[in-house]
Amino acid sequence: MIDEKILLTTNDILEKDFKIDARGYRPQEVDKFLDIIIQDYTEYEKLLRRYDNELKNVLQENTKLKNEIRNLKSTLSVAENNKGVTNVDILKRLGELEKIVYGEE
């Protein structure tokens, strides 16, 4: 997700060469500082991967819960539509269906 916006990798930092002139920085200090940056960058990349995986899991769970809510609403709607129907009514209907299916009249 965020990978498109990151310009440097740890390898880019590690392989960077600076030109040295007479009044430049000490290469050892630059290398030491870049090593710290690489270490931080590595940890940052690990965090990004972990958070990306967590986000995917949360989105999957969210989708699952939305589907469950949709199914429960559907079940509730059916139950509300059948408010006036009692168990006796259901048993009568089942009895009639059994007569039709089994041919007993």
N, C-alpha and C positions, 0 to 999 in steps of 0.2 A: 504494500500500500504506500508506504512512505519512501520505499527504495528509489522511486523515480526522482525524488527531490534531493537525494544525497549524492554529492558530486565526488567525494573521495572515499576510497576504501583504505583499510589498514595497509594494504600492500602499496597503494599510491603514496601514502605518507612515508612508508619505510624506504621505498625506492627513490624518493625525491633527492636530487643532487642540487646543491647550491654552488654557484660560482664564487670563488674566493678571490678577493682583491687585497691589496695591501692593508687596507684599513677595515677589513671585514670582521665578522664575528668569529669567535673561537669555534672550530668545528666540533670539538668535544661537547661544548655546552649546547650547541644546536642539536646534536645527536641525542644527548641526554634528555632534552626537552621533547624532542620528537618521539622518543621511547615512551615518555609519559603520555603523550597524546595518543599514541598507538594503543597503549594499554586502556586508556579511557574509551577510545573508539571501539575497541574489541568488546568491552563491557556494554557499551551503548548498543552495539549490534546484537548482542545476546538478549538484552532487554527488549529490543524491538521485535525479535523473533518470538520471544516468550509472550509479549503482549499481543502480537498478531495472532498467535495460536489461541490465546485466551479469548480474544475478540471473536474468532471463528467459532469457538465453543459456545460463547454466549449467544451469538447470532443463531446458531443451530438450536439451542435450547429455547430461544425466543420464538423461533418459527414453530417448534414443537408445541410450545405452550399456546401460541395463537391458534393452532389447529385444534388443540384440546378445548379451548374456549369456544371455538366455532362449533365443535361437535356438541358441547354441553348446552350451548344456546339452542341448537337445533333440537336436542332432546327435550329441553325445557319448553320450547315452542310446541312440540308435539304433545307434551303432557298438559300444557295449558289448553290446547285445543280439545283435548279429551277429558276436560274437567267433569262434564256431566255424565260421563260413562262410568258405570260402577262395575265391580267384579261380576255381579250377576249378569249384567248386559254382555260382558265379554264371554262368560260361560255359555250364555244362550247362543251367541254368534258362533262360538267354537262347536257347540252341539249341532247347529244347523250345517256348518261346513263339514263336519264328520258325516252327517247323513248324506250330503251331496257326494263327498269323496268315496265313501264306502257303499253308496247306493242303498242305504237303509232308509226306507220311508214308511 
